[in-house]
């Protein structure tokens, strides 16, 4: 069973780095080149605030055909991360801990880790979402960014959840990580687990598009997301 699970996880990891071209039909592994350009990233850097939720997507990447919806990935913007923030982390977590002025935490096939916002912005489509306390219950408004940040540090270094199991947060997919960090307020925005099909299998999960279709405020989106793309997101 362990061997089968390892093979399955490795297959999904490889699958997510493949681009597919329809005419002529061929596959290309991690070709690079993105629609989100330097001027877009400069706008992101000026706009974002700690606690903002990032969504991104790619043109023709194979995992975009697997994950339901328009966006294929989600992350959480942390802002400045200092060396002193590493106090209390175990050695395994320190491997994925990074310092910087503008850092993002997210979960990919390698697990939960931090990286600079510029690295995260290397994509074809991107959206930045922000909580609005006016939408939240009195209890939820007590959740501060520091609460969110503490959970993010606790989740650092966890393995990726290839099973997309939202009942077990020992391993985390990208949306599980964001949901876990923001659990103090996120349900006030209509975001919760739903039943969908992933690779023909019914899964109870949250997709990146669920964040886009919520009551969260859209504070920025890339120019590459036009009217046609917005219809795909179904906002």
N, C-alpha and C positions, 0 to 999 in steps of 0.2 A: 504493500500500500504506500509506503514512504517513497519507494522508487517511482511509482506511477505519479504520485503528487509532484515529485521533483521534476519529472519529465513534462508534466502538464504546465507547471510554473515556468519552466524554461521555454516552452513553446509559446506561451502567452507573452513573455518578455520579448522574444524575438519577433513575434507577430506585430507588436506595437511599434517597431522601428522600421517597418516596411512601407514604402510608397507604392501605390498601384496606379498605372496609367492605362486608360481604356483604349486609346487609339495611337499607335498600335498597342496591343495588350502586352505589357511586360511589368515586372516588379523591379524596384530599385531600393536598395537598403540605405536609409539615412542620407539623402542627397544634399540637404541644406538649402538655403535660400528661402526667405520668408516674406510675407506681405506686410507684416508689422515692421516698419522701418525706423531709422534713427530718430526722426522727428516725432514719431509716435511715442517712442520710449522716453524722450525728453518730456513730453506732456504727462506721461504716467508718473515720472519722477517728481514733477511739480504738483501733481494732483493727489497722490495717495496719502492715506493716513493709517497709522497702526490699527490693525483690526479689519481692514478692508479685505474682501474676498475677491480673488482673481479667478477668472475663467479663461481658458484658451482652447484653441482648436487649430487644426491643420488641414491643408488641402491634400487630398489623396493619400493620407496615411491610413494604413489598413485598420488600425484600431478605431478610426473614426467610423468604419463600417460595422464594428462590433458593438461599441458603446451607443446606447439609444440616445438620439438627440443630435444637436448641432455641435456643441462643445464636447471635448473629450477629456478635459482635465481641469482640476480646481486646486487652488493653493490659498494660503493665508499670509497676508503682509504683516510683518512684525516690526518694521522700522529699524531703529538702531539696536544692534545686539552687541553687548560688551563682554569682554573677557570675564568680568566678575559674575556674569549671568550663568557661567558654567559651574558655579559652586553647587555641589550636591549631585551633579551628574555622575553616572558610573562610567567606567572606561569605554564601554561599548558605545554609549551615547556621545562621548567626546569625539569619536571618530566622525560623527555626522554634525557636530557643532561647528559653526562658523561665526566669526565676528564681522561686522560691517555697518555702514551707515544706513543701508536700505536692504533689508534681508527678507526673504520669503521662505516659509516652511511648507513643504508639500511632500507627498508620498508617490514614489514611482516604483518600478520593478525592483530597484535596489533598496527600497525601504523609505522611512521618513528621514528627511535631511533638510538642511538649510542651504540656500545659495543666494547670490546677489540678484536683485530685482532685474538687472539687465539680462542676466542669463535666462531668467524665467520668461522674459518678454520675447524671446526668439521663437516666434510662432506666426501663423497666418491670420488668426482672429483672436481678439482679446477684449475682455470686458472687466470693469472694476465695479464692485458692488459695495454698498455701505449700509450699516444698520441705521435706523431712524428711531430714536427712543420714543417718539410720539406714537409709534406703532406697537410699543411693547407694554406688557402688563407692569404693574408697580413692582412686582417681585423680580421680573426680568431686568428692569432698569438698574437693579443693584449689581448686576454683572458688569464689571469693569474690564478694560483691556488687560489689566494686570492678571485678572482671573483667567482670561483667555490665554495669555502668554505663559502662565504657569502650566496649564494643561499641555500647551504646545511643547514645552521643554520636557514634560513627563513622557510625551509620545515620541520624542526624538529617538531614532535608532530602531523603532519597531519595524518588523518585516512587513512587506506589502501583502495585502489580503487578496490573493488571486481568486478566492471563492466569493468575494463580495458579501461577506456574512456580517450583517449589521446587528447581529445578536452577540457577537464576540469582538471586543475592541482590543484584543491582544495583538492582532495584526490589522493593518489599516490600509484601505484603498484611499485614493485622493479625497473623495467626498466623505468617507468615514472620518478622516482626519479633521476636515473642516467642521463637520457635524459635531464631532467630539469636543473640539476646542470651543465651539460656539453654543454648546448645548444649554447654556444658561439662558439664552434668549431666542434661539433659532426657530423654535416651533411657533413663536408669535408671528413669524413671517410666512406661515403656511408651509414650511419645509419639514417633511417627515418621510418615513420609509413608505415606498409604494411597490407594487408587484409589476415587474416587467420581464421581458424575455431578453436574455443575453446568450448569444450563440445557441438559440433554440431551447434554452433552459429557463424556466421561471425562477426569477430571483427577487428577493425583497430588498430593495436598495434605494439609494438616492443618486440621481444622475446630476452632472454639472448643470444641465438645462433647468433642473428644478430650482436651483438658486436664481437663475436668470428670470424664471417665471414667477418668482415670489414677490413679496412686498418690499424686499430690499431695494434701496435706491440705486439706480444706475448712475454713477458719477462720471464714468468715462467708458467709451468704446472706440475701438480702432476704426479708422476710415474704411478699412476693408470690409467692415460689416455694414453693408448697404441695405436697402429696402428688401431685396430678395433674400438676403441672409436673415434679416429680422423676422421674415415670415417663416423661415425654417425653424427659428427658435420659438416661434408661436407666442410672442409677447403681444 
